[in-house]
Amino acid sequence: MAVKTAVVFCALAVALLARPATAAELAILRNGFSIRHEHRLVMGTTTRLYLTEDESSFTDVPTEEITGYEKDLSLPVPVPPQPPASIPAPSESSKSGSAKAAPPLNQVVNIASAEYHLDPDLVNSVIHAESGFNSHAVSPKGARGLMQLMPGTASHLGVNDVFDPQSNVTGGSRYLRELLERYNFDLVKALAAYNAGPERVEQYRGVPPFRETRAYVARIVHEYNTKKIAQEKEAKQKQGSAEVPKKVASKVPKKAASPAHPAPKPAATAIAAESTR
């Protein structure tokens, strides 16, 4: 009997060692947020946090931004079911099909950005700084979801479910657009207001002298500018490799430039202006 028990125990130990730990943990970030995850994989300067046991959902976080880990002793936050009103009415051809899956985050961002005339790269940079792409993130002050909406702000924007990615990103994008218009498309002031509130920005006539807010604005501006510079460099390389002969190009009539929606002021210019305050 003792031998049989020992064999069973050894088999169980081998099975547990052969698979990654699935006990949920909390990754504690420098900005005060925590990300619940099932297990993690450290890849040098980046740590991948798997949000589900089957590894179908994960988020990558800079390793240096993680200050430690804690066991998650609370019950996991249940994903609220999608109410029928939020799902488009199915067509006759699709009524017999399965329920429509939630759209991926990049599609959600693209749709919200197009609706409020924002650059998707800017919205993604804000989401990265706000929640690390964790749709169930809750800040110590009570901000929730991907774009960290406070309850009052969410209510003003008509966001009923802050943990629903589509509702949260749509509301956050609308709020960001409102702030850009309020500050004449000065990106730095708009970001500062998103973090500290419009009242603080107007009180200090610019970015408030708060370490958290200044670091927040600098981080988003740096990430956003890095993306734009990389895209411009790639576009120039493609243009150089596929350059059209001048004689052919000269025959193509030039289109009159159409008025575009106002874009945020260049972040670098805005940063320079703020640094003189």
KOLFIDO-402082 format. One record per residue (C-alpha): x, y, z; residue in three letters; chain; residue number from 1. Coordinates in steps of 0.5 Angstrom, whole numbers, plus 2048, in hexadecimal, padded with zeros to 3 digits. Layout:
KOLFIDO-402082
<atom u="X" v="Y" w="Z" aa="ALA" ch="A" i="NUM"/>
...
end
This chain:
KOLFIDO-402082
<atom u="800" v="800" w="800" aa="MET" ch="A" i="1"/>
<atom u="806" v="805" w="802" aa="ALA" ch="A" i="2"/>
<atom u="809" v="803" w="7FB" aa="VAL" ch="A" i="3"/>
<atom u="803" v="805" w="7F7" aa="LYS" ch="A" i="4"/>
<atom u="802" v="80B" w="7FB" aa="THR" ch="A" i="5"/>
<atom u="809" v="80D" w="7F9" aa="ALA" ch="A" i="6"/>
<atom u="808" v="80C" w="7F2" aa="VAL" ch="A" i="7"/>
<atom u="802" v="810" w="7F2" aa="VAL" ch="A" i="8"/>
<atom u="805" v="816" w="7F5" aa="PHE" ch="A" i="9"/>
<atom u="80B" v="815" w="7F1" aa="CYS" ch="A" i="10"/>
<atom u="807" v="815" w="7EA" aa="ALA" ch="A" i="11"/>
<atom u="803" v="81B" w="7ED" aa="LEU" ch="A" i="12"/>
<atom u="809" v="81F" w="7EE" aa="ALA" ch="A" i="13"/>
<atom u="80C" v="81E" w="7E7" aa="VAL" ch="A" i="14"/>
<atom u="805" v="820" w="7E4" aa="ALA" ch="A" i="15"/>
<atom u="806" v="826" w="7E8" aa="LEU" ch="A" i="16"/>
<atom u="80D" v="828" w="7E6" aa="LEU" ch="A" i="17"/>
<atom u="80C" v="826" w="7DF" aa="ALA" ch="A" i="18"/>
<atom u="807" v="82C" w="7DE" aa="ARG" ch="A" i="19"/>
<atom u="807" v="834" w="7E0" aa="PRO" ch="A" i="20"/>
<atom u="804" v="836" w="7E6" aa="ALA" ch="A" i="21"/>
<atom u="7FD" v="838" w="7E5" aa="THR" ch="A" i="22"/>
<atom u="7FC" v="83B" w="7EC" aa="ALA" ch="A" i="23"/>
<atom u="7F9" v="843" w="7EA" aa="ALA" ch="A" i="24"/>
<atom u="7FE" v="848" w="7EC" aa="GLU" ch="A" i="25"/>
<atom u="7FE" v="850" w="7EC" aa="LEU" ch="A" i="26"/>
<atom u="804" v="853" w="7E9" aa="ALA" ch="A" i="27"/>
<atom u="805" v="85A" w="7EC" aa="ILE" ch="A" i="28"/>
<atom u="807" v="860" w="7E8" aa="LEU" ch="A" i="29"/>
<atom u="80B" v="866" w="7E9" aa="ARG" ch="A" i="30"/>
<atom u="805" v="86A" w="7E8" aa="ASN" ch="A" i="31"/>
<atom u="801" v="867" w="7ED" aa="GLY" ch="A" i="32"/>
<atom u="7FD" v="862" w="7E9" aa="PHE" ch="A" i="33"/>
<atom u="7FC" v="85B" w="7E9" aa="SER" ch="A" i="34"/>
<atom u="7FB" v="856" w="7E4" aa="ILE" ch="A" i="35"/>
<atom u="7F8" v="84F" w="7E5" aa="ARG" ch="A" i="36"/>
<atom u="7FB" v="849" w="7E1" aa="HIS" ch="A" i="37"/>
<atom u="7FB" v="842" w="7E2" aa="GLU" ch="A" i="38"/>
<atom u="803" v="841" w="7E0" aa="HIS" ch="A" i="39"/>
<atom u="809" v="845" w="7DD" aa="ARG" ch="A" i="40"/>
<atom u="80F" v="844" w="7D8" aa="LEU" ch="A" i="41"/>
<atom u="815" v="849" w="7D9" aa="VAL" ch="A" i="42"/>
<atom u="818" v="84B" w="7D2" aa="MET" ch="A" i="43"/>
<atom u="81D" v="84F" w="7D4" aa="GLY" ch="A" i="44"/>
<atom u="81B" v="856" w="7D5" aa="THR" ch="A" i="45"/>
<atom u="814" v="854" w="7D4" aa="THR" ch="A" i="46"/>
<atom u="80F" v="850" w="7D8" aa="THR" ch="A" i="47"/>
<atom u="809" v="84C" w="7D5" aa="ARG" ch="A" i="48"/>
<atom u="803" v="84C" w="7DA" aa="LEU" ch="A" i="49"/>
<atom u="7FF" v="846" w="7D7" aa="TYR" ch="A" i="50"/>
<atom u="7F8" v="848" w="7D9" aa="LEU" ch="A" i="51"/>
<atom u="7F4" v="842" w="7D8" aa="THR" ch="A" i="52"/>
<atom u="7F7" v="83B" w="7DA" aa="GLU" ch="A" i="53"/>
<atom u="7F6" v="839" w="7D2" aa="ASP" ch="A" i="54"/>
<atom u="7FB" v="83E" w="7D0" aa="GLU" ch="A" i="55"/>
<atom u="7F6" v="841" w="7CB" aa="SER" ch="A" i="56"/>
<atom u="7F6" v="848" w="7CF" aa="SER" ch="A" i="57"/>
<atom u="7FD" v="84C" w="7D1" aa="PHE" ch="A" i="58"/>
<atom u="800" v="852" w="7D2" aa="THR" ch="A" i="59"/>
<atom u="807" v="854" w="7D1" aa="ASP" ch="A" i="60"/>
<atom u="80A" v="859" w="7D7" aa="VAL" ch="A" i="61"/>
<atom u="811" v="85C" w="7D7" aa="PRO" ch="A" i="62"/>
<atom u="814" v="858" w="7DD" aa="THR" ch="A" i="63"/>
<atom u="817" v="85E" w="7E0" aa="GLU" ch="A" i="64"/>
<atom u="810" v="860" w="7E1" aa="GLU" ch="A" i="65"/>
<atom u="80E" v="85A" w="7E6" aa="ILE" ch="A" i="66"/>
<atom u="810" v="85B" w="7ED" aa="THR" ch="A" i="67"/>
<atom u="80E" v="855" w="7EF" aa="GLY" ch="A" i="68"/>
<atom u="809" v="84F" w="7F0" aa="TYR" ch="A" i="69"/>
<atom u="803" v="84D" w="7F5" aa="GLU" ch="A" i="70"/>
<atom u="7FF" v="847" w="7F5" aa="LYS" ch="A" i="71"/>
<atom u="7F8" v="849" w="7F3" aa="ASP" ch="A" i="72"/>
<atom u="7F3" v="847" w="7F9" aa="LEU" ch="A" i="73"/>
<atom u="7ED" v="84A" w="7F6" aa="SER" ch="A" i="74"/>
<atom u="7E8" v="847" w="7F1" aa="LEU" ch="A" i="75"/>
<atom u="7E9" v="849" w="7EA" aa="PRO" ch="A" i="76"/>
<atom u="7E5" v="84E" w="7E7" aa="VAL" ch="A" i="77"/>
<atom u="7E0" v="84B" w="7E3" aa="PRO" ch="A" i="78"/>
<atom u="7DF" v="84D" w="7DC" aa="VAL" ch="A" i="79"/>
<atom u="7D8" v="850" w="7DB" aa="PRO" ch="A" i="80"/>
<atom u="7D4" v="84D" w="7D6" aa="PRO" ch="A" i="81"/>
<atom u="7D2" v="852" w="7D0" aa="GLN" ch="A" i="82"/>
<atom u="7CB" v="854" w="7D0" aa="PRO" ch="A" i="83"/>
<atom u="7C7" v="853" w="7CA" aa="PRO" ch="A" i="84"/>
<atom u="7C6" v="85A" w="7C9" aa="ALA" ch="A" i="85"/>
<atom u="7CE" v="85B" w="7C8" aa="SER" ch="A" i="86"/>
<atom u="7CE" v="856" w="7C2" aa="ILE" ch="A" i="87"/>
<atom u="7CC" v="858" w="7BB" aa="PRO" ch="A" i="88"/>
<atom u="7C6" v="855" w="7B9" aa="ALA" ch="A" i="89"/>
<atom u="7C8" v="84E" w="7B5" aa="PRO" ch="A" i="90"/>
<atom u="7C6" v="84E" w="7AE" aa="SER" ch="A" i="91"/>
<atom u="7C1" v="849" w="7AB" aa="GLU" ch="A" i="92"/>
<atom u="7C7" v="845" w="7A8" aa="SER" ch="A" i="93"/>
<atom u="7CB" v="845" w="7AF" aa="SER" ch="A" i="94"/>
<atom u="7C5" v="843" w="7B4" aa="LYS" ch="A" i="95"/>
<atom u="7C6" v="83C" w="7B4" aa="SER" ch="A" i="96"/>
<atom u="7CE" v="83D" w="7B5" aa="GLY" ch="A" i="97"/>
<atom u="7D2" v="83D" w="7BB" aa="SER" ch="A" i="98"/>
<atom u="7D2" v="844" w="7C0" aa="ALA" ch="A" i="99"/>
<atom u="7D7" v="849" w="7BD" aa="LYS" ch="A" i="100"/>
<atom u="7DD" v="849" w="7C0" aa="ALA" ch="A" i="101"/>
<atom u="7E0" v="850" w="7C4" aa="ALA" ch="A" i="102"/>
<atom u="7E4" v="854" w="7BF" aa="PRO" ch="A" i="103"/>
<atom u="7EC" v="854" w="7C0" aa="PRO" ch="A" i="104"/>
<atom u="7EF" v="85A" w="7C4" aa="LEU" ch="A" i="105"/>
<atom u="7F2" v="85D" w="7BE" aa="ASN" ch="A" i="106"/>
<atom u="7EB" v="85D" w="7BA" aa="GLN" ch="A" i="107"/>
<atom u="7E8" v="860" w="7C0" aa="VAL" ch="A" i="108"/>
<atom u="7ED" v="866" w="7C0" aa="VAL" ch="A" i="109"/>
<atom u="7ED" v="867" w="7B9" aa="ASN" ch="A" i="110"/>
<atom u="7E5" v="868" w="7B9" aa="ILE" ch="A" i="111"/>
<atom u="7E6" v="86D" w="7BF" aa="ALA" ch="A" i="112"/>
<atom u="7EB" v="870" w="7BC" aa="SER" ch="A" i="113"/>
<atom u="7E8" v="871" w="7B5" aa="ALA" ch="A" i="114"/>
<atom u="7E1" v="873" w="7B9" aa="GLU" ch="A" i="115"/>
<atom u="7E5" v="879" w="7BC" aa="TYR" ch="A" i="116"/>
<atom u="7EA" v="87B" w="7B7" aa="HIS" ch="A" i="117"/>
<atom u="7F0" v="878" w="7BB" aa="LEU" ch="A" i="118"/>
<atom u="7F7" v="875" w="7B9" aa="ASP" ch="A" i="119"/>
<atom u="7F6" v="86D" w="7BC" aa="PRO" ch="A" i="120"/>
<atom u="7FD" v="86E" w="7BE" aa="ASP" ch="A" i="121"/>
<atom u="7FC" v="873" w="7C3" aa="LEU" ch="A" i="122"/>
<atom u="7F6" v="86F" w="7C6" aa="VAL" ch="A" i="123"/>
<atom u="7FA" v="869" w="7C6" aa="ASN" ch="A" i="124"/>
<atom u="800" v="86D" w="7CA" aa="SER" ch="A" i="125"/>
<atom u="7FA" v="870" w="7CF" aa="VAL" ch="A" i="126"/>
<atom u="7F8" v="869" w="7D0" aa="ILE" ch="A" i="127"/>
<atom u="7FF" v="866" w="7D1" aa="HIS" ch="A" i="128"/>
<atom u="800" v="86C" w="7D6" aa="ALA" ch="A" i="129"/>
<atom u="7FA" v="86B" w="7DA" aa="GLU" ch="A" i="130"/>
<atom u="7F9" v="864" w="7DB" aa="SER" ch="A" i="131"/>
<atom u="7FE" v="860" w="7D7" aa="GLY" ch="A" i="132"/>
<atom u="7F8" v="85D" w="7D2" aa="PHE" ch="A" i="133"/>
<atom u="7F5" v="85A" w="7D8" aa="ASN" ch="A" i="134"/>
<atom u="7ED" v="85B" w="7D7" aa="SER" ch="A" i="135"/>
<atom u="7EC" v="859" w="7DF" aa="HIS" ch="A" i="136"/>
<atom u="7F1" v="85E" w="7E2" aa="ALA" ch="A" i="137"/>
<atom u="7EF" v="862" w="7E8" aa="VAL" ch="A" i="138"/>
<atom u="7F3" v="868" w="7EA" aa="SER" ch="A" i="139"/>
<atom u="7F4" v="869" w="7F2" aa="PRO" ch="A" i="140"/>
<atom u="7F0" v="86F" w="7F0" aa="LYS" ch="A" i="141"/>
<atom u="7EA" v="86B" w="7ED" aa="GLY" ch="A" i="142"/>
<atom u="7EC" v="86D" w="7E6" aa="ALA" ch="A" i="143"/>
<atom u="7EA" v="866" w="7E2" aa="ARG" ch="A" i="144"/>
<atom u="7EB" v="863" w="7DB" aa="GLY" ch="A" i="145"/>
<atom u="7EF" v="864" w="7D5" aa="LEU" ch="A" i="146"/>
<atom u="7EF" v="86B" w="7D5" aa="MET" ch="A" i="147"/>
<atom u="7EE" v="86C" w="7DD" aa="GLN" ch="A" i="148"/>
<atom u="7E8" v="870" w="7DD" aa="LEU" ch="A" i="149"/>
<atom u="7E5" v="872" w="7E4" aa="MET" ch="A" i="150"/>
<atom u="7DE" v="871" w="7E6" aa="PRO" ch="A" i="151"/>
<atom u="7DC" v="878" w="7E5" aa="GLY" ch="A" i="152"/>
<atom u="7DF" v="879" w="7DE" aa="THR" ch="A" i="153"/>
<atom u="7DD" v="872" w="7DC" aa="ALA" ch="A" i="154"/>
<atom u="7D5" v="874" w="7DE" aa="SER" ch="A" i="155"/>
<atom u="7D6" v="87B" w="7DA" aa="HIS" ch="A" i="156"/>
<atom u="7D9" v="877" w="7D4" aa="LEU" ch="A" i="157"/>
<atom u="7D3" v="872" w="7D4" aa="GLY" ch="A" i="158"/>
<atom u="7D7" v="86C" w="7D5" aa="VAL" ch="A" i="159"/>
<atom u="7D3" v="867" w="7D9" aa="ASN" ch="A" i="160"/>
<atom u="7D8" v="861" w="7DA" aa="ASP" ch="A" i="161"/>
<atom u="7E0" v="864" w="7DB" aa="VAL" ch="A" i="162"/>
<atom u="7E2" v="85D" w="7DA" aa="PHE" ch="A" i="163"/>
<atom u="7E0" v="85C" w="7D3" aa="ASP" ch="A" i="164"/>
<atom u="7E5" v="85E" w="7CE" aa="PRO" ch="A" i="165"/>
<atom u="7E1" v="861" w="7C9" aa="GLN" ch="A" i="166"/>
<atom u="7DD" v="865" w="7CE" aa="SER" ch="A" i="167"/>
<atom u="7E3" v="867" w="7D2" aa="ASN" ch="A" i="168"/>
<atom u="7E8" v="869" w="7CB" aa="VAL" ch="A" i="169"/>
<atom u="7E2" v="86C" w="7C8" aa="THR" ch="A" i="170"/>
<atom u="7E0" v="871" w="7CE" aa="GLY" ch="A" i="171"/>
<atom u="7E8" v="872" w="7D0" aa="GLY" ch="A" i="172"/>
<atom u="7E9" v="874" w="7C8" aa="SER" ch="A" i="173"/>
<atom u="7E3" v="879" w="7C9" aa="ARG" ch="A" i="174"/>
<atom u="7E6" v="87C" w="7CF" aa="TYR" ch="A" i="175"/>
<atom u="7ED" v="87D" w="7CC" aa="LEU" ch="A" i="176"/>
<atom u="7EA" v="880" w="7C6" aa="ARG" ch="A" i="177"/>
<atom u="7E6" v="885" w="7CA" aa="GLU" ch="A" i="178"/>
<atom u="7EC" v="887" w="7CE" aa="LEU" ch="A" i="179"/>
<atom u="7F0" v="888" w="7C7" aa="LEU" ch="A" i="180"/>
<atom u="7EB" v="88D" w="7C5" aa="GLU" ch="A" i="181"/>
<atom u="7EB" v="890" w="7CC" aa="ARG" ch="A" i="182"/>
<atom u="7F2" v="892" w="7CC" aa="TYR" ch="A" i="183"/>
<atom u="7F2" v="893" w="7C4" aa="ASN" ch="A" i="184"/>
<atom u="7F5" v="88C" w="7C2" aa="PHE" ch="A" i="185"/>
<atom u="7FB" v="88D" w="7C7" aa="ASP" ch="A" i="186"/>
<atom u="7FD" v="886" w="7C8" aa="LEU" ch="A" i="187"/>
<atom u="801" v="887" w="7CF" aa="VAL" ch="A" i="188"/>
<atom u="7FC" v="88B" w="7D2" aa="LYS" ch="A" i="189"/>
<atom u="7F6" v="886" w="7D0" aa="ALA" ch="A" i="190"/>
<atom u="7FA" v="880" w="7D3" aa="LEU" ch="A" i="191"/>
<atom u="7FC" v="884" w="7D9" aa="ALA" ch="A" i="192"/>
<atom u="7F4" v="885" w="7DA" aa="ALA" ch="A" i="193"/>
<atom u="7F3" v="87E" w="7D9" aa="TYR" ch="A" i="194"/>
<atom u="7F7" v="87C" w="7DE" aa="ASN" ch="A" i="195"/>
<atom u="7F6" v="882" w="7E3" aa="ALA" ch="A" i="196"/>
<atom u="7F0" v="885" w="7E1" aa="GLY" ch="A" i="197"/>
<atom u="7EE" v="88B" w="7DD" aa="PRO" ch="A" i="198"/>
<atom u="7EE" v="88F" w="7E4" aa="GLU" ch="A" i="199"/>
<atom u="7F5" v="88E" w="7E5" aa="ARG" ch="A" i="200"/>
<atom u="7F7" v="890" w="7DF" aa="VAL" ch="A" i="201"/>
<atom u="7F4" v="896" w="7DF" aa="GLU" ch="A" i="202"/>
<atom u="7F6" v="898" w="7E6" aa="GLN" ch="A" i="203"/>
<atom u="7FD" v="897" w="7E4" aa="TYR" ch="A" i="204"/>
<atom u="7FC" v="89A" w="7DD" aa="ARG" ch="A" i="205"/>
<atom u="7FF" v="894" w="7DA" aa="GLY" ch="A" i="206"/>
<atom u="802" v="88D" w="7DC" aa="VAL" ch="A" i="207"/>
<atom u="801" v="88D" w="7E4" aa="PRO" ch="A" i="208"/>
<atom u="808" v="88C" w="7E8" aa="PRO" ch="A" i="209"/>
<atom u="806" v="885" w="7EA" aa="PHE" ch="A" i="210"/>
<atom u="80B" v="880" w="7E9" aa="ARG" ch="A" i="211"/>
<atom u="806" v="87A" w="7E7" aa="GLU" ch="A" i="212"/>
<atom u="803" v="87F" w="7E2" aa="THR" ch="A" i="213"/>
<atom u="809" v="881" w="7DF" aa="ARG" ch="A" i="214"/>
<atom u="80C" v="87A" w="7DE" aa="ALA" ch="A" i="215"/>
<atom u="805" v="878" w="7DB" aa="TYR" ch="A" i="216"/>
<atom u="805" v="87D" w="7D6" aa="VAL" ch="A" i="217"/>
<atom u="80D" v="87C" w="7D4" aa="ALA" ch="A" i="218"/>
<atom u="80C" v="875" w="7D3" aa="ARG" ch="A" i="219"/>
<atom u="806" v="875" w="7CF" aa="ILE" ch="A" i="220"/>
<atom u="809" v="87B" w="7CA" aa="VAL" ch="A" i="221"/>
<atom u="810" v="877" w="7CA" aa="HIS" ch="A" i="222"/>
<atom u="80C" v="870" w="7C8" aa="GLU" ch="A" i="223"/>
<atom u="808" v="874" w="7C3" aa="TYR" ch="A" i="224"/>
<atom u="80D" v="878" w="7C0" aa="ASN" ch="A" i="225"/>
<atom u="812" v="872" w="7BF" aa="THR" ch="A" i="226"/>
<atom u="80C" v="86E" w="7BB" aa="LYS" ch="A" i="227"/>
<atom u="80B" v="874" w="7B7" aa="LYS" ch="A" i="228"/>
<atom u="813" v="875" w="7B5" aa="ILE" ch="A" i="229"/>
<atom u="813" v="86D" w="7B4" aa="ALA" ch="A" i="230"/>
<atom u="80D" v="86E" w="7AF" aa="GLN" ch="A" i="231"/>
<atom u="810" v="874" w="7AB" aa="GLU" ch="A" i="232"/>
<atom u="817" v="870" w="7AB" aa="LYS" ch="A" i="233"/>
<atom u="813" v="86A" w="7A8" aa="GLU" ch="A" i="234"/>
<atom u="80F" v="86E" w="7A3" aa="ALA" ch="A" i="235"/>
<atom u="815" v="872" w="7A0" aa="LYS" ch="A" i="236"/>
<atom u="819" v="86B" w="79F" aa="GLN" ch="A" i="237"/>
<atom u="813" v="868" w="79C" aa="LYS" ch="A" i="238"/>
<atom u="812" v="86F" w="797" aa="GLN" ch="A" i="239"/>
<atom u="81A" v="86E" w="796" aa="GLY" ch="A" i="240"/>
<atom u="819" v="867" w="794" aa="SER" ch="A" i="241"/>
<atom u="813" v="868" w="78F" aa="ALA" ch="A" i="242"/>
<atom u="814" v="86F" w="78D" aa="GLU" ch="A" i="243"/>
<atom u="810" v="871" w="786" aa="VAL" ch="A" i="244"/>
<atom u="814" v="874" w="780" aa="PRO" ch="A" i="245"/>
<atom u="813" v="87B" w="780" aa="LYS" ch="A" i="246"/>
<atom u="810" v="87B" w="779" aa="LYS" ch="A" i="247"/>
<atom u="80B" v="877" w="77B" aa="VAL" ch="A" i="248"/>
<atom u="809" v="87A" w="782" aa="ALA" ch="A" i="249"/>
<atom u="809" v="881" w="77E" aa="SER" ch="A" i="250"/>
<atom u="803" v="87E" w="77A" aa="LYS" ch="A" i="251"/>
<atom u="7FF" v="87D" w="780" aa="VAL" ch="A" i="252"/>
<atom u="7FA" v="883" w="782" aa="PRO" ch="A" i="253"/>
<atom u="7FB" v="885" w="789" aa="LYS" ch="A" i="254"/>
<atom u="7F5" v="885" w="78D" aa="LYS" ch="A" i="255"/>
<atom u="7F3" v="88B" w="791" aa="ALA" ch="A" i="256"/>
<atom u="7F4" v="88A" w="799" aa="ALA" ch="A" i="257"/>
<atom u="7EE" v="888" w="79C" aa="SER" ch="A" i="258"/>
<atom u="7ED" v="88B" w="7A3" aa="PRO" ch="A" i="259"/>
<atom u="7EF" v="886" w="7A9" aa="ALA" ch="A" i="260"/>
<atom u="7EC" v="886" w="7B0" aa="HIS" ch="A" i="261"/>
<atom u="7F1" v="88A" w="7B5" aa="PRO" ch="A" i="262"/>
<atom u="7F7" v="886" w="7B7" aa="ALA" ch="A" i="263"/>
<atom u="7FA" v="886" w="7BE" aa="PRO" ch="A" i="264"/>
<atom u="800" v="88B" w="7BE" aa="LYS" ch="A" i="265"/>
<atom u="807" v="888" w="7BD" aa="PRO" ch="A" i="266"/>
<atom u="808" v="885" w="7C4" aa="ALA" ch="A" i="267"/>
<atom u="810" v="887" w="7C3" aa="ALA" ch="A" i="268"/>
<atom u="80E" v="88F" w="7C3" aa="THR" ch="A" i="269"/>
<atom u="808" v="88E" w="7C8" aa="ALA" ch="A" i="270"/>
<atom u="80E" v="88B" w="7CD" aa="ILE" ch="A" i="271"/>
<atom u="813" v="891" w="7CB" aa="ALA" ch="A" i="272"/>
<atom u="80D" v="896" w="7CD" aa="ALA" ch="A" i="273"/>
<atom u="80B" v="893" w="7D4" aa="GLU" ch="A" i="274"/>
<atom u="813" v="892" w="7D6" aa="SER" ch="A" i="275"/>
<atom u="813" v="899" w="7D6" aa="THR" ch="A" i="276"/>
<atom u="80E" v="89A" w="7DB" aa="ARG" ch="A" i="277"/>
end
